[in-house]
C-alpha cells in the first residue's frame, strides 16, 4: 500500500499489521500514532490529502515506523469488499470512524437515522466481515471504539445512542462467535474526550468547549493499545474510560 491508498502484500519489519478507521482525526489519529511502535499501521480515511498527512505524521513521530494509507468510505458499503480484497492479512482492526448528530424522537427522520447507522454500525459490521478470514489466520484482535452513549442516554441523541448500543451488542456476539477461531474482540467506551467532534458539538449548542472537563485522545489511544497488545492468553473485553481527577 502507498500513501495514495493502493494496496500491496509486502511484509512489514514489525511483523504485525493493524488497520485503523477514522484515522485522520481525533481518537483515530491518536490510535494510529500510538500503535506505530508496535505495528505497521494502515491509515483509513475518505480524503487522500488527510490520509497522506497522517501517514507522514506517523512516520515523523515514530522514526522507522511503517505506515500506509487506504481510501475508504464506510458509508459506501458496496465498496468495502473490493478494498478489502487487496489487503494482506491483519493482526488487528480498530474501528474509530463515526458520525454524530442530534434529533429528538419526534423529529427523527428515517433518512437521518439511516445515515448515522450507515457509518456507526453497518460499515464496521461489513468491514469486519470482509476482514475476518485474514484475522482468523493471524489470530488477530478487533477493537471497537464505541462511546459511553452506548451505556447511557441523553436527550436528543437517540440515533447516535442506538447506533452505539447496537454496535456494543454486535461486538459481544462477535466475541462469542470468534473465540473458537482465536480472534479477540474488545469494546472501548470513552467518555468526554477533547476531539474535533466534541468541539463541533459544543459549537452547535452555542457553548465553548472546556478541555479541562475532558481527557485527551491520546489517553483513549493508550487503552486501545493495551487491548491490542495484551498477552495472548488474555482478552480485554470491555473498557470504559472517563476523564480522571485533575491535580
C-alpha positions as CSV (number, residue, x, y, z in Angstrom):
1,X,0.0,0.0,0.0
2,X,1.2,3.5,-0.7
3,X,0.2,7.0,0.5
4,X,-2.4,7.3,-2.2
5,X,-4.4,4.3,-0.9
6,X,-3.3,1.5,-3.2
7,X,-2.6,-1.9,-1.6
8,X,0.1,-4.5,-1.6
9,X,1.2,-7.5,0.3
10,X,4.8,-6.8,1.2
11,X,5.9,-7.9,4.6
12,X,6.5,-5.4,7.4
13,X,9.6,-5.2,9.6
14,X,7.4,-5.1,12.7
15,X,5.7,-8.3,11.7
16,X,2.2,-7.2,12.6
17,X,-0.3,-5.0,10.8
18,X,-3.3,-3.1,12.2
19,X,-5.9,-1.2,10.3
20,X,-7.4,1.9,11.9
21,X,-10.6,3.5,10.5
22,X,-11.4,7.1,11.1
23,X,-7.7,7.6,11.4
24,X,-7.4,11.2,10.0
25,X,-8.7,13.0,13.1
26,X,-9.4,12.7,16.8
27,X,-9.2,9.4,18.5
28,X,-8.5,7.5,15.3
29,X,-5.4,9.7,14.5
30,X,-4.1,9.3,18.1
31,X,-4.6,5.5,17.8
32,X,-2.6,5.4,14.6
33,X,0.3,7.2,16.3
34,X,0.1,5.2,19.4
35,X,0.3,1.9,17.6
36,X,3.2,2.8,15.2
37,X,6.0,1.5,17.5
38,X,4.4,-2.0,17.5
39,X,2.6,-2.4,14.2
40,X,2.6,-1.4,10.6
41,X,-0.4,0.9,10.6
42,X,-2.9,1.1,7.8
43,X,-4.4,4.6,8.0
44,X,-8.0,4.6,6.7
45,X,-9.9,7.8,5.7
46,X,-12.1,9.2,3.0
47,X,-9.8,12.1,1.7
48,X,-6.5,11.4,0.1
49,X,-4.8,14.5,1.4
50,X,-5.9,13.8,5.0
51,X,-4.7,10.2,4.8
52,X,-1.4,11.2,3.4
53,X,-0.9,13.8,6.1
54,X,-1.5,11.3,8.9
55,X,0.8,8.7,7.3
56,X,3.5,11.3,7.2
57,X,2.8,12.3,10.8
58,X,3.1,8.7,12.0
59,X,6.4,8.3,10.2
60,X,7.7,11.5,11.6
61,X,6.6,11.0,15.2
62,X,7.9,7.4,15.2
63,X,11.2,7.1,13.3
64,X,11.3,3.9,11.3
65,X,7.5,3.4,11.6
66,X,5.7,1.6,8.7
67,X,2.5,3.4,7.8
68,X,0.4,3.2,4.7
69,X,-2.8,4.7,3.5
70,X,-6.2,3.3,2.4
71,X,-9.0,5.4,1.0
72,X,-12.3,4.0,2.2
73,X,-15.8,5.4,2.8
74,X,-17.6,3.2,5.4
75,X,-20.9,4.7,4.3
76,X,-20.4,3.2,0.8
77,X,-20.9,-0.4,1.9
78,X,-20.7,-1.8,-1.6
79,X,-17.1,-0.6,-2.0
80,X,-15.7,-2.4,1.1
81,X,-15.4,-5.9,-0.5
82,X,-13.2,-4.6,-3.3
83,X,-10.9,-2.6,-1.0
84,X,-10.6,-5.5,1.5
85,X,-9.7,-8.0,-1.2
86,X,-6.4,-6.1,-1.8
87,X,-5.4,-6.1,1.9
88,X,-2.9,-8.5,3.4
89,X,-4.0,-10.5,6.5
90,X,-4.2,-8.2,9.5
91,X,-3.3,-8.7,13.2
92,X,-5.8,-6.1,14.3
93,X,-8.6,-3.8,13.3
94,X,-9.5,-0.7,15.2
95,X,-12.9,0.8,14.4
96,X,-12.7,4.6,15.2
97,X,-14.8,6.1,12.4
98,X,-18.1,7.6,13.5
99,X,-20.6,10.4,12.9
100,X,-22.7,12.4,15.4
101,X,-25.9,14.2,15.1
102,X,-28.9,15.2,17.2
103,X,-32.6,14.9,16.7
104,X,-35.4,14.5,19.2
105,X,-37.5,11.3,18.9
106,X,-40.4,13.4,17.5
107,X,-38.1,14.8,14.7
108,X,-36.0,11.7,13.9
109,X,-36.4,11.3,10.2
110,X,-35.7,7.8,8.6
111,X,-33.0,9.3,6.3
112,X,-31.1,10.8,9.2
113,X,-31.3,7.6,11.2
114,X,-30.1,5.6,8.2
115,X,-27.1,8.0,7.7
116,X,-26.0,7.5,11.3
117,X,-26.4,3.7,11.2
118,X,-24.5,3.5,7.9
119,X,-21.3,4.7,9.4
120,X,-21.6,3.8,13.1
121,X,-23.0,0.3,12.6
122,X,-23.4,-1.1,9.1
123,X,-19.9,0.0,8.0
124,X,-18.0,-1.6,10.9
125,X,-20.1,-4.8,10.7
126,X,-19.4,-5.3,6.9
127,X,-15.8,-4.3,7.1
128,X,-15.3,-6.8,10.0
129,X,-17.0,-9.5,7.9
130,X,-14.7,-8.9,5.0
131,X,-11.6,-9.0,7.1
132,X,-12.4,-11.9,9.3
133,X,-10.7,-14.6,7.2
134,X,-7.4,-12.9,7.5
135,X,-7.9,-12.1,11.2
136,X,-8.6,-15.7,11.8
137,X,-5.4,-16.8,10.1
138,X,-3.4,-14.3,12.1
139,X,-5.4,-14.9,15.4
140,X,-6.0,-11.2,15.4
141,X,-8.0,-8.8,17.5
142,X,-10.8,-6.4,16.7
143,X,-11.3,-3.2,18.8
144,X,-14.5,-1.1,18.5
145,X,-14.0,2.4,19.8
146,X,-17.6,2.9,21.0
147,X,-18.9,5.6,23.3
148,X,-20.4,5.9,26.8
149,X,-23.5,6.9,24.8
150,X,-24.0,3.1,24.4
151,X,-24.3,2.8,28.1
152,X,-26.4,5.8,29.0
153,X,-28.9,8.0,27.2
154,X,-29.0,11.7,26.5
155,X,-32.0,13.7,25.2
156,X,-31.7,14.3,21.5
157,X,-29.2,11.6,21.0
158,X,-31.5,8.7,20.2
159,X,-30.0,7.9,16.8
160,X,-26.4,8.1,18.0
161,X,-27.0,6.1,21.2
162,X,-29.0,3.5,19.3
163,X,-26.2,3.0,16.8
164,X,-23.6,2.7,19.6
165,X,-25.8,0.3,21.7
166,X,-26.3,-1.9,18.6
167,X,-22.5,-1.8,17.9
168,X,-21.9,-3.0,21.5
169,X,-24.4,-5.9,21.1
170,X,-22.7,-6.8,17.8
171,X,-19.2,-6.8,19.4
172,X,-20.4,-9.0,22.2
173,X,-21.9,-11.5,19.7
174,X,-18.8,-11.4,17.6
175,X,-16.6,-12.2,20.6
176,X,-18.6,-15.3,21.4
177,X,-18.6,-16.5,17.8
178,X,-14.9,-15.8,17.0
179,X,-13.3,-17.0,20.2
180,X,-13.1,-20.6,18.8
181,X,-11.2,-19.1,15.8
182,X,-8.7,-17.3,18.0
183,X,-10.0,-13.8,17.3
184,X,-10.3,-11.4,20.3
185,X,-12.9,-8.6,20.5
186,X,-12.8,-5.5,22.6
187,X,-15.2,-2.6,23.1
188,X,-13.8,0.6,24.3
189,X,-16.3,3.2,25.7
190,X,-14.7,6.6,26.0
191,X,-16.4,9.4,27.9
192,X,-15.8,13.1,27.2
193,X,-12.7,13.4,25.0
194,X,-11.0,16.5,23.6
195,X,-11.6,16.0,19.9
196,X,-12.8,18.0,17.0
197,X,-16.1,16.2,17.1
198,X,-16.7,17.2,20.7
199,X,-15.7,20.8,19.9
200,X,-18.2,20.8,17.0
201,X,-20.9,19.6,19.2
202,X,-20.3,22.4,21.7
203,X,-20.2,24.9,18.9
204,X,-23.6,23.7,17.6
205,X,-25.0,24.3,21.1
206,X,-23.5,27.8,21.2
207,X,-21.2,26.8,24.0
208,X,-17.5,26.9,24.5
209,X,-15.7,23.6,24.9
210,X,-13.8,23.3,28.2
211,X,-10.9,20.9,27.7
212,X,-10.4,20.7,31.5
213,X,-13.5,18.5,31.6
214,X,-12.2,16.1,29.1
215,X,-9.4,13.6,28.6
216,X,-7.1,13.6,25.6
217,X,-7.4,11.4,22.5
218,X,-4.0,10.0,23.4
219,X,-5.4,8.7,26.7
220,X,-8.1,6.7,24.8
221,X,-5.4,5.5,22.3
222,X,-3.4,4.1,25.2
223,X,-6.3,2.0,26.2
224,X,-6.7,0.7,22.7
225,X,-3.0,-0.2,22.6
226,X,-3.4,-2.0,25.8
227,X,-6.2,-4.1,24.4
228,X,-4.3,-4.9,21.2
229,X,-1.0,-5.8,22.9
230,X,-2.4,-7.8,25.9
231,X,-0.8,-11.3,26.3
232,X,-2.1,-14.0,24.0
233,X,-3.7,-15.8,26.9
234,X,-5.8,-12.8,28.0
235,X,-8.6,-10.9,26.3
236,X,-9.7,-7.4,27.2
237,X,-13.4,-7.5,26.6
238,X,-14.7,-4.1,27.7
239,X,-13.0,-0.9,28.7
240,X,-14.9,2.2,30.0
241,X,-12.7,5.3,30.1
242,X,-13.7,8.6,31.7
243,X,-11.9,11.8,32.5
244,X,-9.8,11.4,35.6
245,X,-9.3,13.8,38.5
246,X,-7.1,16.8,37.8
247,X,-4.3,17.7,40.2
